[in-house]
Amino acid sequence: MKGRTGADQIFGGQLDLLIDIISYGVTPAVLILSYGKFDPFFLPAAFVMLVFGVIRLSYFSTFGLADGSKYTGLAIDNNSIFLVFLFLFESWFEQGMFSLILAASGLGLAVLNVSQIKTPKLSGNPINVFLLAIYTLAITAIYGWNFL
């Protein structure tokens, strides 16, 4: 667009970080708390997931991709992909036990978010986009089927 400056790109990047921390940090933390019926026992797990998410996004914002193609640590958007998958097994456990599994999974994901492992950037590759679309459609069909 005519008249746009480089500041627009910087602003957009910061706005993207805010959206990511709400979508992939705050939302899973609230999910853990709400599924645990807001019992204070689950507060540390929610807090760690949120703080580690902020650290992970701050690190990425500062240093970017390692070698131009890999993330350092598990990309935070993978948290939601995993947690949605985890809920497929919710009916196998009583509510209290699943709350613990959910909290433990959240802590595990948080540790992976700030770890030094190198994970490939999946976006931009047509095969990965196709696989994510198939996953999304399959999960939607499974959860939709459960409501019938």
N, C-alpha and C positions, 0 to 999 in steps of 0.2 A: 504494500500500500504506500501511496505517496506520502511523504512527510514523516514517516516512521523513523525512529532513531535506534541506536544500539541499546538505549535504556529500556526500550520496550522488550527486548529480548531478555535482559537481566530481570525485569519485573516479572515476565512470564515464567522464567526459571524459578524464581522465588515463590510464585503462586503455585507452580507445580509441586514444589516441596511441601507447601502447606496442605495441598490436596492429598498428597501421599501420606503425610503423617496422620491426617484425620482418617483417611480410608484404611490404611494398613497399620496404624499404630493405635490410635484412639479407639476405633471400632472394635478390633479384637480384644483390647483391654476391657472395654465395656461389656463385650460378649462374655468374657470370662467372669466378670463380676456379676452380671445379671443371671447367667446360668448357675452360678454359685449362690444365688439368692442374696447377693450383696453381703455375704458373710465376710467379716474382716479377715478371715483366714486367706481369702483369695486376693486381697489387696496387694500384697507384695508381688505376686505373679503379674497382676495387671500393671503395676508400677514399673517393674523391670521390663516388661514387654514394651511399654510406652517409651521409657527412657532409652533403652537399647535401640528402638526404632529411630528416635531422634538422633542418637549418636551415629547410627548407620547412614542416615540421610545426610547428616552434616559432613561425614567423612566423604561420601560420594560427591556432594556438592563442592567440596574443597579439592579433592584429588581426582575425581572422575574415574574412568575405566583404567584398569591396569593393562598395560600393553595395548591400549586402545580397543580391546575386544572382550575383556573379562572384568567382572565385578570382584571386588575384594569383599568377601562375606556373601551370604545368601541375600539376594535382592529382596527387599521388604515386601514387594507385591506377591511373592511366593507364599507368604504367610497365609493370605486369604485363600489361595488355591488349596493349600494343605488343610486348613481348618474346615473348609467346605467339604472336602473329601472325608475328613474325620467324622463329620456328622452323619455320614452313611452308616456308621456303626453305633450310633447313639442308642438304638433300641436293644442292643445286645447287653447293655449295662443299666443298672439302676441310676437314678438321677445323681445321687451323691458321688458314686464312683465315676460316672462320666464327667462330672465337674472336676474331679481330681485329674483325670486323664486330659481333659481340655487345658487345665492350668499347667500341667507338666509339659504338654505339647507346646503351649505358648512360651514357656521358659526355654525349652529346647530350641524353638525357632529363634527366640531372642538371642540366645548364645550364638547360633549360626549366623545371625545377621551381623554380629560384630566380630566374627571370627576372621582369621586370615586366609581361609580357603579361597581359592579362585574359582568362580563360577562363570560360565559363558553367558554373554548377553544373548537372550533368546529372541528378542524382538528384531524385526527386520528380515529374519530368515523365513521365507514363505512356508517351509515345512513346519516350523515351530508355530507360526500363526495358524496354519491348518490344524495342527494337533490341539492347540488351545481352543479353537472353534469346536472341534469334535468333543473335547472334554466338557466345554460349556454346554453344548447341546445335550450330551449324555447326562450330565448332572441335572440339568433342567428337566429332562424327561423323567429321570428317576424320582426327583422330588415332586414333580407334577403328578406322577403316577401314584405317589403316596397320598396325595390329597383327594384322589378320586374315590 
